[in-house]
Amino acid sequence: MDRRTYLATAVGLGSGSLTGCSSYFEGENETATNDSLRDTPTADSSGTETPVPRNRLSAGSHTVTLTNPRVRASIRDAGVHVDVFAERGSQFLVLDVETDVTRVKQFPVRVVADGEPITDRLSLVGRPDTKTTGAIGFPLPVSEYEGVAVVLEADGESARWRVPDAVVELLARAPEFVVGDIEAPSSVRSGESFTASFAVTNDGSRDARFLAEFGHTLLSDTGEVEVAVPVGERRTHTSTIEPYYETNVAEIPMILDWGIDTHRTTVAVERETSTADLPPLSDALHIESSHPIDGTMVNLGVGGMARNTSTALLTNCIIVASGDVGDRRYSGITRRDRLGPDQIWEWEVAFGDEADAQRAPVRNIEIEARAESSS
C-alpha cells in the first residue's frame, strides 16, 4: 500500500470522499513560494480592489482566520484538564484560529495533503482565550508532503488555505525523545519540599521541545514542563515539589507523562515523633514485656506491660514505640498522667491507618519509657 492509499484509508474515507480533492492544489507547483499569508485583492461593486487575507476562509455560514502555523511533537490537549497529548509516528500541525460565532472546536475544518484528506480530528491546544479564539492541533503522520492545506467546508461550499512550505518541511522531520527515569529521594519528612528530576535525549532529526506532565498526583491535575532539547543532546530538568499534599499521606506518587509513555515512582513520607518536649527517659518506668499488634481487631502497632519500679509517684508517663512495617518505619506514643509505686500499666501504641494499609507484621521494635518523678 503506498502512502496516498494509506492516508485515505487511515482516516476512514472511501474513494467517494476524495472527489474534487485533487483540485485543492491546482495551479500550485511544489516549488511555490511561501505566499500563503499574503493578501489577494478582490474588487467590490465600484471596482475598488480590497485586500482579502488568504488565511481568512469563508464557507457557507462559517468564517475563520488562521495564523501562526507551527509543528509540535506533542500538545496540551484541553479536556476536563489540560493534558499532554502525543501519538506515535505523528506530529501536530498547530494553528491559532479566530472564528466569527462558532466555537473554536466546532467549525467544520479538515487537513488535506497532496490532494488527499488526512484528518478532520482536531484538539484544542491549551485553554481557548475566548469561545471563538484559541489554538487547534491536527495529528499528521510524519512524512514528506508536497503540499498541505487546511480546508473549511460548510453548506456545500469550501475554502482552503495552503500551509507555508517551511512549515510543511518540518512535518517530515521529527524529534525522538529517550526519557530517563524519575530521580527523587526515597523518602522525605512530612511537610518538607524536595527536588525531583529527569533527563531526556533527542535522537531525532530536528530540535524540539519535550513537553510532559511532571510532579505529584495528589492534586486533581499535574502541571506541565517544557524542555528544549537540540538534536543529539541530553537535557536534565529539575522541579521542586512543594508540600501542598495533605499531612496524613503515607507516600507521594510521582508521574512523568509525555503522552506516549509514562514513568512513575513514589516518595515515602516519614513521620518522626519529636522528643524535644517530652519528659526525660526513666529507668523507674520499666518495660516488663512488649509484643507487636497485628491490626486484626485494633490498629497495628506495639503493646505491652510497664511497671513503676520506684517508691515515688511517676507523672507524665509516656511510652514511645517504633517499628518497621513493610519497607517503612512508623512510630507513635501513648500517655498516662500518673503511675503509683509498683503499679502495672498495660499500654498500646497504634501506628495508624497508613501502617494498617501495609498489611505486614511489625518488625525491629524499639521502645522508650519516659516519666517525671514526684520525689
N, C-alpha and C positions, 0 to 999 in steps of 0.2 A: 504494500500500500504506500503510495507516495505521500508527500507532506500535505498536498492540497486535499487529497481524498481523506486523509486523517483529520484535518482541521474541520472539514464539513461534517464528518461523522461524529467527532468528539463532542460537538455541541448538540447532537441530535437533530440536525437539519437535513431533511431529504433533498433530493435534487430539485424539486419544485421550489424550494425556498431560495435557490440560487438564481432564479430568473431575474435578469436585469442587473445582477450584482457586478458583472464584468464591466458595466458602463461606469462604475464608480471612478475608474482611473483612465477613462478615455481622454485622449489629448494630453496626458501627463506621462512623460517617459521617466525611466529610472534615474536619470541624471537631473531631474527637475530641481531647481533651486529652492531653498527654504523660504518661500514667499507666503507660507500658509497664513501668516498673521497680517499680511498687507491688505489694505482696503481695495475693494473693487468698485469703481464708480457706477452708479445707476442714474438714469435720467428720470426726473419727475415730469408732470404734465406740461410744465413750462419749458422743458428742455434743459433745465439746470441739472448738472451732474452732482450727486450727493454721495460721498464715500460711504460704503456699507462694509463693516468689518467682515472678512471672510470667516472669522471664527464665531460669528453670530449666526446661528441656524434657526430657521423657522419652517415648521411643517404643520399644517392644519392649525389647531388652536395653541400649539406649543412654540415657545421661543426660548432658546438657551444660548448663553455666551460661554465659550470655552477658552481658558487661558492657562499659562504656565504648565505645559506638558512636561512630564518627567517620568523616569523609570525607577522603580524601587523594588528591592528584593522581597520586602515584606511591608505591611501597612498596619496602622492602628485601625481596626475594624470596630465601628461604633454599633454595638448591640445594647443589651442591658447595661453592660460595662464596656469600656474601651479595651479590647483585647488585641494581642499581636496575631496577625493572620498571614500565613505563608503557604505556598503549595510547591511540592517538589517538581522540578522541571519547568517552573513558570516564574515570571516576574510580573509586576503590576505597572500598567500604564496609568499614571495618576494625573488628574486634571482638576483645576479649580473651575467651578461652574457657578453660573448665576442664571436662574430661570425667571420667567415672568410671574406666574402664580402657582405653578406646580411645585410640589415638594421636591427637593433635590434628588431623592432616591426613587421618585415615581415617574420621571419623564421617560418616554419610550426611545431609548437610545441603544445602539449596538456598535461593536467594533468589527471592521472588515479588514482583511489583509490580502493583497494581491487579487482583489476581486472576489474573495470568498469570506463568508461570515466566520468569525472566530468565536465570539462570545457576546451574549447580552447580559451576563452576570456582572453586576456592579456592586461595590461595597462603599458605604460611607467611610471616608478616611478621617478619623477623629470625629469630634462633635461638630456638626454644621454651625456656622456663625449665626444663621437665621434659617427659617424653613425653606427659603429659596436661594440661599448661598452656602457654599461649602466646597468640599473636595470629594471626588469619587475615584475609585480604582477598579480597573479591569484586569483579571488574570489572563496573561497571554503566554503560550508556550515559548520557551527560549528557542529562537530560530532566526534565520536570516530572511528578512522580508524586503521586497522591492518597494512596497508602499503600504501604509496603514492609514485608515481613515475612521473617523467617528461619524456615524450616520444617525440622524434623527428621522423617525418615521411615524406619521400620525395622519389619520383621516385620509388615507390614500395618497398622501404627499410625502416627499422625502427631501432631505438636505444633508450634505456631507461636508466634513472638514478634514483636510489632509494633515496628518501629524508630520511635523518637520522631520526631514531626513536625519538630522543629527540625533534626534530622539529615537527614531526607528533603528538606527545603527546600534544603539545601546541594548535593544531587545535581543540581539544575537550574542551579547557578552554578559555573562552573569558571574557574580561572586560565588564562591564555595566556602562556606564557613565550617571550620573544625573547632568545636567548642569543648573546652575542658570542664572538669567537674567544679562544683561549688567548693570554694575553700572557706571554711568557717571554723570557729572553735568548737570543740566537742561539748562544752558546757559554759554557762555564764551564771553569775549570781543574779538573783531576781532583782529586776529594776535597772540593771546595768545595760548600757549600749555596747555594741560590738561591731566589728567590721567583717564583711564577707566579700569575696572577690571571685572572679572567673577570668580565664584567658581565652581569647578567640583568635584563630589564624585564618587568613583569607587565601585559599589555594585556587581561587577562581581566575577570571580573565579581565576583571575590572575592579577599580577601587569602589568601595561601597560602605554604607553604614549598617552595622549589625544592630538590629532592634530586638529587644526582648523584655518580657516581664521579669523583674528580678527583685526579690525581697521575701518577707514572710507572708504567710497566707492566713494569718489570724484575723485580718480585716477582710471585708467583702470584696475588695479589689486591690490587686497588687500593682504597684507603679511600674512604668516602663523606663528603660535606659537605652541610650544610643551610643554606639562606639564606632568611630571612624576607623576603618581597617584597610590600609592600602594593600594592593596585590602582593602576595609573597611575604607579608609581615604579620607579626603577632602583637596583639594589644591586650593589656590587662585592665579590667575595670574593678574598682573597689567602692562599695557603698557602706555607709554607716547605718546600722539597724538600731533604731531608737526603741526604748522600752515603752511603746504605746500599747503593748499587749497587757491583758489582764494579769493581775499579780498571782492568781491561783493556777496558772497554766503549768503543766509539767514539762513541756518541751515546746520549742518554737519551730514549726515546719517552714523550711525554706524552699523556694522554687526558682528555677531559671527556665523560662519557657519562650522559645523563639519561633513558635508557630509550627515548625516541622518536627521538633523533638523537645524533650523536657529533661532537665536534671533536677533531682530533689535531694535534700538532706535534712537532718533535724539537729537542733541545738538544745541540749538539756538545760533546764533551769534549776539551779542549786538554791536550796533554802537552808541556811545555817542558823541554828539557834544561838543568838547572842548571849554571852555570859557576862557581859560588861556590867549589867545592873542586877545580877543575881547574887544571892548570898555566897559566902565562901564555901569551899569544899569542906566537908565534915567527916571526920573519922567516927564520930559518935553515931551518925546515921549510917548504919551498916547494912549493906545489901546481903540478905540471907540467901536469896535464890532469885533466878531470873529465867525466863523462857520466851520464845517467840510466840506471838499470837497470829494464827493463820488467817484471820479475817473471815472465817465462816459465819460466825454469829455477830461479831463486832468488827470495828476497823482493825486492819492489820497493824501490828506494832510489836511491843515488848511489854511483858508483865512480870510480876514477881512479888517478893516479900522483903520488907526492910524493918529493922529494929533500932530503937533508940537504946544504945548500949551504955549511955551515960546515966548519971544520977540527977541530971538537970533537965529542965523542960527545954525542948527544942522548938523553935518557932520558924516561920517562913521556910518550911521544909520543901525542897524541890528535888526531883529526880529528872535528870536529862538522859535520854536514851537515843542511840542512833544505830543504824544497821543498813546493810546492803539489801536491796530488793531489785531483782533483775540486774541491770547494768547501772543502776543509780543508787546513791546513798541518801537516806532520809533520816530525819531526826525530829524529836518532839520533847515536850516536858509535861510533867504533872506536878501539882502543888497540894500542900496540906498546911493549914495555918499552925497547928500545934501537934506535938507528939510527946507524950509523957515518958518518964523513965521506964525502960524495959517494955515499952508499948510496941505492938506489931502494926505495921502498915502494909496492907495488900494494895499494891499500886499497879496501874496500867498506863502506858504511853501509846497513844494512837498516832500513826503516821499520816492518816487522812486518805481521801478518795483517790488521790494520784497514785499512792502506793498500792491501794487496793486494785487499781486498774492493771497493775503489772502482773497480777495472778502468779506470783512467785513467792517462795519462802523467804523469811528474813534470815540473813547470814551476817557473820562478823559483828556481833552485837557488842557495843561499848556503853557503859553506864557511869554516870557521875552522880554522887549524892552530895547535896548542899543544904546547909541549915545554919541558923543562928542559935547560939546557946544563951539561955537566960541567966546563967551563973556569972 
